[in-house]
Amino acid sequence: MDRSVCVSCASSQLCDSAYHEAAFRLGEVLAGEGFTIIYGGGGLGSMGALANGVLSRGGQIVGVIPQFMMELEWGHRGLTELRVVEDMRIRKHVMLSHSEGVVALPGGSGTFEELLEAITLKRLGAYVHPIILVNTRNFFAPLIRLLENAVAERFMDERHLLMWDVVSSPEEVPAALVAAAPWSGA
């Protein structure tokens, strides 16, 4: 696989510190394995921790941030590259179109939106790359149950449960990206 990975994560500073620690560690791990990280460009919460983890290992990290967020001074100032785009829709498009995999860390509505858009596009065959959920503190268990229920209720086919993989720690992400089953959009 290409070595560019989109990481979806949050800017909250109020969540448990375990989430920020996992984000920092993910940045270290991915940078150590030579991945370029593309993310939302923020400097706070898990976003900032991820970026700082990458930078601490001398890695490459590209932020993609909407203009209004730059005006609010939410952007991380130390990134390898910071791309300022018009809006959130373009931000998601740029992040996905320049990556060969998605890694989702725990987060809120923005993280869910990015993750579910990637899953939807994968289902349609428009994004066929690996999607990895880092299940810190078992955060994604309710979402996984919801997706399994969508299969049980026949809104999705059972094979759609193969569109993503779940790992429990950042250290497992590189191997999961490489080992992810090919997807044709079936």
VOZA-600501 format. One line per 5 residues: number of its first residue (from 1); their letters; for each residue x, y, z of N, C-alpha, C, O, CB. Coordinates in Angstrom, 3 decimals, m for minus. Glycine has a CB too. Layout:
# residues N
NUM = A = X,Y,Z,X,Y,Z,X,Y,Z,X,Y,Z,X,Y,Z; ...
END
This chain:
# residues 186
1 = MDRSV = 0.829,m1.191,0.000,0.000,0.000,0.000,0.865,1.242,0.000,2.019,1.206,0.426,m0.939,0.005,1.201; 0.300,2.350,m0.483,0.964,3.648,m0.412,1.203,3.950,1.060,0.592,3.318,1.921,0.112,4.780,m1.103; 2.034,4.857,1.352,2.388,5.147,2.737,1.701,6.409,3.263,2.204,7.020,4.205,3.889,5.293,2.864; 0.577,6.814,2.690,m0.188,7.961,3.185,m1.468,7.472,3.832,m2.241,6.731,3.225,m0.504,8.958,2.044; m1.689,7.896,5.082,m2.845,7.445,5.840,m3.595,8.649,6.389,m2.996,9.564,6.954,m2.421,6.498,6.981
6 = CVSCA = m4.911,8.637,6.217,m5.782,9.652,6.801,m6.145,9.212,8.217,m6.600,8.086,8.419,m7.069,9.871,5.929; m5.947,10.086,9.191,m6.324,9.785,10.566,m7.445,10.736,10.977,m7.288,11.957,10.936,m5.098,9.907,11.532; m8.575,10.159,11.372,m9.703,10.927,11.881,m9.638,10.911,13.400,m9.555,9.851,14.020,m11.064,10.354,11.368; m9.675,12.099,13.989,m9.611,12.191,15.444,m10.208,13.511,15.908,m10.659,14.316,15.092,m8.159,12.053,15.939; m10.211,13.730,17.207,m10.969,14.821,17.814,m10.078,15.941,18.336,m8.869,15.776,18.499,m11.817,14.290,18.938
11 = SSQLC = m10.705,17.083,18.592,m9.999,18.228,19.162,m10.329,18.440,20.636,m9.787,19.352,21.261,m10.332,19.478,18.382; m11.204,17.621,21.198,m11.616,17.797,22.593,m10.430,17.713,23.545,m9.588,16.820,23.441,m12.658,16.749,22.973; m10.384,18.649,24.461,m9.366,18.633,25.513,m9.942,18.111,26.827,m9.227,17.993,27.822,m8.784,20.037,25.716; m11.249,17.797,26.823,m11.938,17.401,28.047,m12.038,15.895,28.239,m12.370,15.432,29.331,m13.305,17.985,28.056; m11.758,15.133,27.201,m11.867,13.677,27.293,m10.745,13.110,28.158,m9.801,13.815,28.515,m11.831,13.041,25.888
16 = DSAYH = m10.862,11.836,28.486,m9.852,11.158,29.291,m8.489,11.244,28.600,m8.401,11.124,27.378,m10.248,9.680,29.532; m7.448,11.447,29.371,m6.096,11.592,28.817,m5.619,10.341,28.079,m4.690,10.422,27.276,m5.119,11.922,29.927; m6.238,9.190,28.337,m5.858,7.965,27.628,m6.047,8.118,26.118,m5.301,7.530,25.335,m6.682,6.774,28.142; m7.042,8.906,25.709,m7.275,9.117,24.279,m6.160,9.955,23.661,m5.714,9.672,22.549,m8.635,9.797,24.051; m5.712,10.975,24.369,m4.611,11.798,23.859,m3.313,11.003,23.827,m2.516,11.141,22.899,m4.436,13.059,24.719
21 = EAAFR = m3.107,10.177,24.837,m1.905,9.331,24.870,m1.897,8.361,23.696,m0.855,8.147,23.077,m1.824,8.554,26.197; m3.048,7.773,23.386,m3.135,6.848,22.253,m2.889,7.582,20.935,m2.248,7.041,20.034,m4.513,6.156,22.227; m3.392,8.800,20.822,m3.180,9.586,19.602,m1.707,9.915,19.418,m1.170,9.783,18.318,m4.005,10.878,19.642; m1.048,10.345,20.500,0.388,10.643,20.425,1.166,9.388,20.024,2.053,9.436,19.172,0.908,11.189,21.785; 0.819,8.281,20.646,1.505,7.020,20.348,1.268,6.589,18.906,2.186,6.096,18.250,1.038,5.918,21.305
26 = LGEVL = 0.042,6.771,18.401,m0.238,6.444,17.002,0.647,7.275,16.083,1.200,6.757,15.113,m1.728,6.681,16.670; 0.782,8.561,16.385,1.660,9.415,15.584,3.092,8.903,15.580,3.738,8.853,14.534,1.626,10.843,16.107; 3.585,8.521,16.755,4.942,7.968,16.849,5.084,6.697,16.023,6.045,6.535,15.271,5.299,7.680,18.307; 4.120,5.800,16.171,4.170,4.500,15.500,4.128,4.669,13.981,4.946,4.092,13.264,3.004,3.609,15.967; 3.177,5.458,13.498,3.059,5.640,12.045,4.285,6.332,11.461,4.778,5.945,10.402,1.804,6.448,11.712
31 = AGEGF = 4.771,7.352,12.152,5.982,8.036,11.674,7.167,7.072,11.669,7.969,7.068,10.735,6.299,9.272,12.557; 7.272,6.261,12.711,8.357,5.294,12.796,8.332,4.263,11.687,9.369,3.716,11.310,8.311,4.601,14.111; 7.126,3.996,11.158,6.979,3.035,10.063,7.038,3.706,8.686,6.883,3.042,7.661,5.665,2.283,10.210; 7.262,5.024,8.668,7.417,5.725,7.395,6.138,6.192,6.741,6.154,6.575,5.571,8.118,4.861,6.462; 5.025,6.172,7.462,3.770,6.664,6.901,3.722,8.192,6.934,4.210,8.813,7.878,2.574,6.077,7.668
36 = TIIYG = 3.137,8.789,5.911,2.773,10.196,5.929,1.344,10.262,6.440,0.480,9.534,5.952,2.919,10.866,4.506; 1.084,11.118,7.410,m0.243,11.219,8.005,m0.934,12.459,7.466,m0.350,13.542,7.410,m0.160,11.263,9.554; m2.181,12.282,7.072,m3.049,13.373,6.642,m4.175,13.438,7.661,m4.828,12.431,7.935,m3.597,13.160,5.165; m4.404,14.618,8.223,m5.436,14.734,9.254,m6.048,16.124,9.195,m5.709,16.914,8.313,m4.853,14.452,10.666; m6.940,16.429,10.117,m7.717,17.663,10.077,m7.003,18.947,10.407,m7.624,20.009,10.359,m8.812,17.537,10.972
41 = GGGLG = m5.722,18.904,10.740,m4.931,20.114,10.882,m4.987,20.816,12.224,m4.313,21.829,12.410,m5.339,21.044,9.873; m5.775,20.307,13.170,m5.930,20.977,14.455,m4.751,20.793,15.383,m3.957,19.863,15.239,m7.156,20.490,15.126; m4.655,21.710,16.349,m3.567,21.679,17.293,m3.970,21.267,18.696,m3.122,21.210,19.587,m2.932,22.996,17.340; m5.256,20.977,18.913,m5.751,20.653,20.249,m6.214,19.204,20.331,m6.446,18.560,19.308,m6.895,21.590,20.634; m6.346,18.699,21.545,m6.900,17.374,21.796,m6.101,16.271,21.129,m4.876,16.341,21.030,m8.322,17.317,21.326
46 = SMGAL = m6.822,15.245,20.670,m6.170,14.121,19.988,m5.506,14.564,18.699,m4.484,14.008,18.298,m7.179,13.016,19.695; m6.083,15.566,18.048,m5.461,16.079,16.822,m4.052,16.587,17.107,m3.094,16.198,16.439,m6.317,17.206,16.207; m3.936,17.453,18.098,m2.625,17.992,18.446,m1.682,16.917,18.933,m0.495,16.932,18.608,m2.761,19.060,19.497; m2.206,15.975,19.720,m1.371,14.885,20.238,m0.848,14.021,19.091,0.329,13.662,19.073,m2.169,14.017,21.240; m1.710,13.690,18.143,m1.298,12.910,16.970,m0.167,13.627,16.248,0.878,13.035,15.978,m2.492,12.680,16.008
51 = ANGVL = m0.378,14.906,15.935,0.624,15.685,15.208,1.934,15.735,15.982,3.004,15.552,15.403,0.111,17.106,14.942; 1.857,15.980,17.275,3.069,16.061,18.085,3.799,14.725,18.140,5.029,14.687,18.175,2.729,16.524,19.495; 3.041,13.627,18.148,3.662,12.304,18.105,4.421,12.080,16.804,5.539,11.565,16.814,2.609,11.222,18.280; 3.817,12.464,15.691,4.476,12.333,14.392,5.747,13.179,14.365,6.817,12.707,13.983,3.522,12.753,13.246; 5.606,14.432,14.778,6.737,15.359,14.725,7.866,14.938,15.661,9.038,15.180,15.371,6.276,16.765,15.076
56 = SRGGQ = 7.515,14.305,16.788,8.547,13.861,17.735,9.446,12.787,17.135,10.567,12.578,17.600,7.901,13.333,19.011; 8.955,12.111,16.110,9.731,11.054,15.438,10.276,11.522,14.097,10.819,10.725,13.331,8.867,9.809,15.234; 10.130,12.832,13.807,10.638,13.364,12.544,9.806,12.965,11.345,10.296,12.985,10.216,12.041,12.915,12.336; 8.541,12.600,11.574,7.667,12.152,10.494,7.026,13.279,9.720,7.180,14.457,10.043,6.606,11.280,11.040; 6.304,12.883,8.689,5.607,13.819,7.807,4.122,13.850,8.171,3.470,12.807,8.233,5.799,13.422,6.311
61 = IVGVI = 3.592,15.054,8.413,2.175,15.179,8.718,1.597,16.379,7.991,2.117,17.492,8.064,1.949,15.304,10.232; 0.500,16.115,7.284,m0.171,17.131,6.482,m1.529,17.411,7.099,m2.349,16.506,7.255,m0.315,16.680,4.998; m1.763,18.664,7.448,m3.062,19.068,7.973,m3.909,19.660,6.869,m3.404,20.348,5.981,m2.900,20.072,9.118; m5.214,19.384,6.931,m6.171,19.961,5.980,m7.242,20.625,6.823,m7.978,19.949,7.542,m6.787,18.866,4.994; m7.335,21.947,6.740,m8.201,22.676,7.657,m9.017,23.726,6.901,m8.485,24.406,6.024,m7.369,23.341,8.770
66 = PQFMM = m10.301,23.862,7.232,m11.122,24.896,6.598,m10.678,26.301,7.026,m10.162,26.493,8.127,m12.605,24.683,6.947; m10.885,27.255,6.153,m10.490,28.640,6.394,m11.043,29.170,7.716,m10.321,29.829,8.463,m10.959,29.522,5.247; m12.317,28.890,8.014,m12.904,29.447,9.231,m12.199,28.939,10.484,m12.126,29.657,11.481,m14.387,29.110,9.300; m11.679,27.714,10.450,m10.937,27.183,11.597,m9.577,27.862,11.734,m9.086,28.057,12.845,m10.756,25.665,11.460; m8.976,28.218,10.614,m7.712,28.960,10.672,m7.951,30.344,11.275,m7.138,30.847,12.050,m7.078,29.085,9.256
71 = ELEWG = m9.071,30.945,10.907,m9.404,32.262,11.450,m9.626,32.199,12.963,m9.396,33.183,13.665,m10.655,32.822,10.758; m10.074,31.040,13.469,m10.251,30.840,14.912,m8.946,30.406,15.590,m8.905,30.164,16.796,m11.345,29.793,15.169; m7.882,30.314,14.783,m6.554,29.925,15.246,m6.531,28.504,15.824,m5.877,28.246,16.835,m6.064,30.912,16.291; m7.257,27.585,15.166,m7.308,26.195,15.588,m6.230,25.348,14.938,m6.026,24.203,15.343,m8.654,25.617,15.281; m5.537,25.878,13.943,m4.553,25.097,13.208,m3.270,24.870,13.987,m2.838,25.724,14.762,m4.236,25.772,11.915
76 = HRGLT = m2.673,23.718,13.773,m1.365,23.372,14.365,m0.306,24.116,13.556,m0.304,24.041,12.327,m1.101,21.792,14.358; 0.573,24.816,14.215,1.562,25.666,13.525,2.861,24.955,13.151,3.690,25.537,12.451,1.892,26.840,14.389; 3.061,23.723,13.594,4.345,23.080,13.362,4.337,21.950,12.358,5.289,21.171,12.313,4.855,22.573,14.623; 3.297,21.833,11.550,3.141,20.691,10.645,4.110,20.730,9.473,4.658,21.781,9.141,1.728,20.638,10.123; 4.312,19.584,8.856,5.088,19.503,7.625,4.436,20.368,6.557,5.113,21.079,5.815,5.211,18.039,7.144
81 = ELRVV = 3.107,20.297,6.491,2.332,21.084,5.526,0.949,21.316,6.104,0.377,20.426,6.735,2.243,20.366,4.136; 0.410,22.505,5.892,m0.958,22.821,6.302,m1.698,23.376,5.097,m1.362,24.446,4.588,m0.980,23.838,7.494; m2.699,22.647,4.649,m3.509,23.074,3.499,m4.794,23.706,4.023,m5.540,23.079,4.776,m3.827,21.865,2.540; m5.044,24.930,3.627,m6.264,25.627,4.028,m7.254,25.505,2.874,m6.968,25.894,1.742,m5.982,27.140,4.391; m8.443,24.945,3.194,m9.465,24.719,2.173,m10.724,25.518,2.518,m10.832,26.113,3.590,m9.795,23.204,2.048
86 = EDMRI = m11.661,25.512,1.584,m12.860,26.340,1.711,m13.792,25.908,2.837,m14.273,26.746,3.600,m13.612,26.326,0.424; m14.055,24.588,2.947,m15.042,24.142,3.931,m14.808,22.698,4.351,m13.873,22.048,3.883,m16.448,24.294,3.371; m15.669,22.203,5.240,m15.535,20.852,5.780,m15.675,19.779,4.709,m14.993,18.755,4.763,m16.563,20.626,6.860; m16.545,20.002,3.748,m16.770,19.024,2.691,m15.501,18.826,1.867,m15.119,17.695,1.564,m17.932,19.465,1.787; m14.861,19.917,1.512,m13.621,19.835,0.742,m12.511,19.227,1.591,m11.679,18.471,1.088,m13.202,21.229,0.231
91 = RKHVM = m12.502,19.556,2.872,m11.508,18.986,3.793,m11.559,17.458,3.748,m10.531,16.803,3.578,m11.751,19.490,5.243; m12.771,16.889,3.901,m12.902,15.427,3.890,m12.464,14.851,2.552,m11.788,13.823,2.509,m14.349,15.012,4.190; m12.842,15.502,1.464,m12.481,15.017,0.135,m10.960,14.987,m0.036,m10.405,14.001,m0.519,m13.124,15.900,m0.951; m10.298,16.064,0.360,m8.841,16.125,0.218,m8.174,15.056,1.077,m7.258,14.373,0.619,m8.316,17.523,0.605; m8.625,14.908,2.311,m8.005,13.920,3.196,m8.141,12.508,2.641,m7.176,11.744,2.654,m8.627,13.991,4.589
96 = LSHSE = m9.318,12.153,2.156,m9.511,10.800,1.620,m8.809,10.602,0.280,m8.199,9.560,0.042,m10.996,10.508,1.465; m8.896,11.594,m0.585,m8.344,11.408,m1.929,m6.814,11.365,m1.943,m6.222,10.928,m2.930,m8.825,12.518,m2.839; m6.177,11.806,m0.879,m4.716,11.769,m0.807,m4.204,10.677,0.133,m3.041,10.697,0.536,m4.189,13.118,m0.355; m5.070,9.727,0.479,m4.660,8.667,1.405,m4.937,7.295,0.826,m5.773,7.121,m0.060,m5.376,8.817,2.743; m4.214,6.336,1.352,m4.381,4.933,0.960,m4.829,4.099,2.151,m4.591,2.892,2.200,m3.070,4.368,0.379
101 = GVVAL = m5.472,4.743,3.099,m6.003,4.079,4.270,m6.558,5.102,5.237,m6.137,6.258,5.242,m4.932,3.228,4.943; m7.501,4.674,6.053,m8.097,5.526,7.077,m7.904,4.858,8.429,m8.126,3.657,8.579,m9.609,5.787,6.792; m7.492,5.642,9.398,m7.410,5.191,10.775,m8.295,6.117,11.588,m8.125,7.336,11.544,m5.928,5.182,11.306; m9.237,5.551,12.328,m10.129,6.355,13.165,m9.777,6.159,14.630,m9.746,5.039,15.139,m11.608,5.985,12.912; m9.514,7.268,15.289,m9.354,7.285,16.739,m10.692,7.699,17.341,m11.532,8.242,16.623,m8.196,8.258,17.185
106 = PGGSG = m10.919,7.466,18.615,m12.157,7.917,19.242,m12.352,9.426,19.086,m11.394,10.200,19.079,m12.163,7.540,20.720; m13.612,9.816,18.964,m13.924,11.231,18.809,m15.415,11.459,18.829,m16.188,10.579,19.208,m13.332,11.774,17.523; m15.813,12.647,18.419,m17.210,13.044,18.426,m17.828,13.031,17.042,m17.445,12.234,16.186,m17.350,14.405,19.026; m18.778,13.913,16.831,m19.571,13.894,15.600,m18.719,14.076,14.348,m18.990,13.437,13.332,m20.625,14.974,15.653; m17.698,14.929,14.395,m16.845,15.117,13.226,m16.071,13.862,12.877,m15.937,13.513,11.704,m15.886,16.255,13.460
111 = TFEEL = m15.564,13.185,13.889,m14.845,11.933,13.674,m15.785,10.873,13.118,m15.432,10.146,12.189,m14.201,11.444,14.984; m16.991,10.788,13.692,m17.974,9.824,13.186,m18.322,10.119,11.733,m18.425,9.205,10.914,m19.247,9.847,14.050; m18.503,11.400,11.416,m18.849,11.773,10.049,m17.755,11.328,9.081,m18.049,10.746,8.037,m19.071,13.291,9.945; m16.500,11.599,9.422,m15.392,11.206,8.552,m15.317,9.690,8.401,m15.142,9.181,7.294,m14.068,11.743,9.101; m15.451,8.972,9.512,m15.381,7.514,9.478,m16.526,6.923,8.662,m16.304,6.070,7.803,m15.404,6.951,10.896
116 = LEAIT = m17.740,7.373,8.929,m18.888,6.799,8.221,m18.895,7.174,6.744,m19.381,6.402,5.917,m20.185,7.255,8.870; m18.363,8.349,6.396,m18.242,8.676,4.979,m17.252,7.725,4.309,m17.502,7.257,3.198,m17.795,10.146,4.793; m16.137,7.437,4.969,m15.169,6.494,4.399,m15.792,5.114,4.223,m15.589,4.468,3.195,m13.921,6.399,5.290; m16.552,4.656,5.225,m17.219,3.349,5.131,m18.232,3.358,3.993,m18.308,2.397,3.226,m17.918,2.989,6.468; m19.009,4.429,3.875,m20.002,4.536,2.796,m19.322,4.512,1.433,m19.759,3.794,0.533,m20.833,5.826,2.949
121 = LKRLG = m18.263,5.289,1.277,m17.549,5.315,m0.001,m16.903,3.965,m0.306,m16.822,3.555,m1.464,m16.484,6.414,0.008; m16.446,3.281,0.735,m15.885,1.946,0.519,m16.982,1.001,0.051,m16.776,0.222,m0.880,m15.220,1.408,1.811; m18.129,1.064,0.683,m19.265,0.216,0.284,m19.607,0.427,m1.181,m19.972,m0.522,m1.875,m20.498,0.512,1.158; m19.493,1.662,m1.660,m19.827,1.994,m3.048,m18.673,1.740,m4.021,m18.834,1.882,m5.233,m20.247,3.443,m3.136; m17.519,1.365,m3.487,m16.364,1.111,m4.344,m15.596,2.363,m4.722,m14.685,2.297,m5.547,m16.804,0.418,m5.582
126 = AYVHP = m15.943,3.505,m4.137,m15.258,4.757,m4.458,m14.003,4.963,m3.607,m13.147,5.776,m3.956,m16.206,5.931,m4.266; m13.890,4.244,m2.512,m12.703,4.273,m1.653,m12.494,2.839,m1.189,m13.240,2.347,m0.343,m12.866,5.282,m0.422; m11.489,2.168,m1.733,m11.350,0.728,m1.495,m10.200,0.390,m0.548,m9.798,m0.769,m0.450,m11.146,0.010,m2.810; m9.677,1.380,0.138,m8.505,1.202,0.992,m8.899,0.750,2.403,m10.072,0.802,2.773,m7.704,2.505,1.063; m7.908,0.307,3.184,m8.196,m0.158,4.551,m8.796,0.938,5.432,m8.480,2.120,5.292,m6.923,m0.684,5.196
131 = IILVN = m9.662,0.515,6.335,m10.224,1.378,7.374,m9.985,0.659,8.697,m10.430,m0.472,8.898,m11.773,1.679,7.134; m9.278,1.335,9.588,m8.900,0.737,10.868,m9.459,1.599,11.999,m9.263,2.814,12.016,m7.346,0.598,10.987; m10.153,0.968,12.940,m10.651,1.649,14.133,m9.741,1.290,15.298,m9.539,0.111,15.588,m12.139,1.259,14.438; m9.191,2.296,15.968,m8.365,2.073,17.150,m9.294,2.167,18.359,m9.719,3.254,18.751,m7.170,3.117,17.244; m9.595,1.026,18.929,m10.652,0.889,19.929,m10.159,1.161,21.366,m10.338,0.333,22.260,m11.246,m0.508,19.848
136 = TRNFF = m9.552,2.309,21.563,m9.055,2.714,22.880,m10.213,2.739,23.877,m11.260,3.331,23.617,m8.363,4.108,22.808; m10.008,2.092,25.009,m11.020,2.030,26.072,m12.352,1.459,25.574,m13.413,1.778,26.112,m11.246,3.422,26.657; m12.284,0.611,24.540,m13.464,m0.029,23.956,m14.482,1.001,23.434,m15.686,0.747,23.407,m14.130,m0.935,24.995; m13.969,2.162,23.022,m14.802,3.283,22.604,m15.758,2.934,21.467,m16.915,3.351,21.483,m13.930,4.429,22.187; m15.289,2.178,20.490,m16.090,1.922,19.290,m17.075,0.766,19.442,m17.807,0.474,18.496,m15.183,1.642,18.134
141 = APLIR = m17.119,0.101,20.589,m18.020,m1.046,20.775,m19.475,m0.715,20.444,m20.118,m1.506,19.753,m17.931,m1.545,22.205; m20.031,0.417,20.902,m21.437,0.718,20.548,m21.635,0.924,19.041,m22.656,0.511,18.492,m21.908,1.971,21.296; m20.674,1.554,18.375,m20.790,1.752,16.928,m20.713,0.409,16.201,m21.469,0.170,15.259,m19.680,2.704,16.417; m19.817,m0.454,16.629,m19.696,m1.775,16.013,m20.999,m2.553,16.182,m21.461,m3.205,15.246,m18.514,m2.560,16.630; m21.588,m2.485,17.373,m22.884,m3.149,17.596,m23.966,m2.556,16.691,m24.801,m3.291,16.163,m23.308,m3.022,19.079
146 = LLENA = m23.955,m1.244,16.510,m24.937,m0.602,15.632,m24.778,m1.083,14.196,m25.770,m1.379,13.529,m24.798,0.926,15.695; m23.555,m1.164,13.718,m23.319,m1.641,12.356,m23.712,m3.111,12.217,m24.268,m3.513,11.196,m21.845,m1.448,11.969; m23.422,m3.912,13.245,m23.853,m5.314,13.223,m25.385,m5.405,13.213,m25.950,m6.293,12.574,m23.275,m6.078,14.444; m26.047,m4.499,13.913,m27.507,m4.478,13.911,m28.049,m4.086,12.537,m29.088,m4.588,12.110,m28.026,m3.510,14.981; m27.346,m3.191,11.850,m27.756,m2.827,10.488,m27.716,m4.044,9.573,m28.546,m4.173,8.673,m26.849,m1.712,9.926
151 = VAERF = m26.753,m4.941,9.799,m26.691,m6.198,9.046,m27.841,m7.106,9.462,m28.539,m7.662,8.614,m25.329,m6.912,9.268; m28.037,m7.255,10.765,m29.104,m8.128,11.269,m30.473,m7.693,10.757,m31.341,m8.528,10.502,m29.103,m8.138,12.797; m30.661,m6.384,10.609,m31.943,m5.847,10.131,m31.991,m5.707,8.605,m32.946,m5.161,8.052,m32.206,m4.491,10.773; m30.950,m6.207,7.937,m30.856,m6.265,6.475,m30.770,m4.899,5.788,m31.237,m4.731,4.661,m32.036,m7.000,5.940; m30.170,m3.930,6.475,m29.843,m2.668,5.821,m28.472,m2.757,5.155,m28.159,m1.987,4.246,m29.875,m1.508,6.834
156 = MDERH = m27.674,m3.694,5.615,m26.356,m3.972,5.054,m26.229,m5.490,4.929,m26.919,m6.246,5.614,m25.202,m3.364,5.947; m25.337,m5.912,4.045,m25.067,m7.331,3.884,m23.956,m7.738,4.852,m23.140,m6.905,5.249,m24.676,m7.662,2.415; m23.926,m9.002,5.227,m22.914,m9.470,6.173,m21.488,m9.214,5.693,m20.599,m8.948,6.502,m23.100,m10.943,6.431; m21.268,m9.291,4.392,m19.908,m9.046,3.878,m19.452,m7.614,4.125,m18.252,m7.339,4.100,m19.846,m9.350,2.381; m20.388,m6.695,4.363,m20.015,m5.302,4.624,m19.300,m5.137,5.957,m18.625,m4.131,6.177,m21.248,m4.419,4.598
161 = LLMWD = m19.440,m6.110,6.842,m18.717,m6.061,8.117,m17.212,m6.263,7.915,m16.427,m6.074,8.845,m19.265,m7.128,9.079; m16.816,m6.645,6.704,m15.406,m6.833,6.381,m14.745,m5.554,5.866,m13.567,m5.562,5.508,m15.259,m7.929,5.352; m15.501,m4.458,5.830,m14.964,m3.211,5.269,m14.002,m2.496,6.216,m13.266,m1.608,5.788,m16.100,m2.278,4.912; m13.998,m2.864,7.477,m13.102,m2.234,8.441,m12.533,m3.298,9.365,m13.053,m4.408,9.469,m13.837,m1.139,9.253; m11.454,m2.925,10.029,m10.835,m3.790,11.032,m10.715,m2.993,12.322,m10.601,m1.768,12.297,m9.433,m4.317,10.557
166 = VVSSP = m10.740,m3.687,13.434,m10.662,m3.059,14.750,m9.410,m3.562,15.455,m9.153,m4.765,15.512,m11.939,m3.359,15.596; m8.635,m2.620,15.992,m7.461,m2.972,16.791,m7.603,m2.317,18.158,m8.353,m1.354,18.317,m6.131,m2.525,16.086; m6.885,m2.839,19.135,m7.014,m2.298,20.482,m5.923,m1.302,20.840,m6.044,m0.591,21.837,m7.008,m3.411,21.473; m4.848,m1.236,20.035,m3.764,m0.319,20.384,m3.136,0.289,19.131,m3.213,m0.297,18.052,m2.694,m1.047,21.210; m2.514,1.463,19.270,m1.841,2.090,18.128,m0.757,1.208,17.518,m0.530,1.248,16.309,m1.235,3.405,18.550
171 = EEVPA = m0.093,0.419,18.344,0.990,m0.433,17.847,0.514,m1.452,16.816,1.311,m1.929,16.009,1.645,m1.155,19.000; m0.767,m1.791,16.833,m1.323,m2.782,15.904,m1.709,m2.193,14.549,m2.001,m2.938,13.614,m2.532,m3.434,16.522; m1.713,m0.872,14.435,m2.236,m0.226,13.224,m1.415,m0.537,11.970,m2.011,m0.927,10.966,m2.286,1.271,13.428; m0.090,m0.390,11.962,0.636,m0.656,10.707,0.377,m2.050,10.141,0.143,m2.195,8.941,2.121,m0.482,10.931; 0.416,m3.068,10.983,0.161,m4.436,10.507,m1.269,m4.583,10.009,m1.513,m5.276,9.021,0.434,m5.457,11.623
176 = ALVAA = m2.212,m3.943,10.680,m3.617,m4.017,10.248,m3.814,m3.349,8.891,m4.592,m3.833,8.069,m4.536,m3.360,11.291; m3.118,m2.246,8.655,m3.214,m1.580,7.348,m2.713,m2.496,6.236,m3.321,m2.589,5.170,m2.410,m0.263,7.352; m1.609,m3.161,6.497,m1.010,m4.038,5.486,m1.850,m5.298,5.276,m1.977,m5.784,4.153,0.421,m4.424,5.894; m2.420,m5.820,6.355,m3.140,m7.097,6.281,m4.603,m6.962,5.881,m5.273,m7.975,5.680,m3.061,m7.792,7.602; m5.113,m5.757,5.762,m6.530,m5.566,5.444,m6.901,m6.278,4.145,m6.175,m6.224,3.153,m6.857,m4.069,5.337
181 = APWSG = m8.044,m6.939,4.181,m8.517,m7.677,3.015,m8.830,m6.714,1.865,m9.349,m5.623,2.100,m9.765,m8.514,3.374; m8.522,m7.106,0.631,m8.858,m6.260,m0.515,m10.364,m6.058,m0.602,m11.137,m6.931,m0.207,m8.327,m6.876,m1.821; m10.776,m4.913,m1.118,m12.197,m4.626,m1.244,m12.486,m4.142,m2.646,m11.795,m3.259,m3.151,m12.649,m3.584,m0.205; m13.488,m4.702,m3.277,m13.832,m4.334,m4.636,m15.065,m3.443,m4.721,m15.421,m2.974,m5.802,m14.049,m5.566,m5.449; m15.707,m3.213,m3.603,m16.923,m2.417,m3.619,m18.163,m3.280,m3.784,m19.236,m2.774,m4.113,m16.858,m1.393,m4.726
186 = A = m18.023,m4.568,m3.560,m19.150,m5.486,m3.730,m20.239,m5.237,m2.723,m21.258,m5.928,m2.732,m18.686,m6.912,m3.625
END
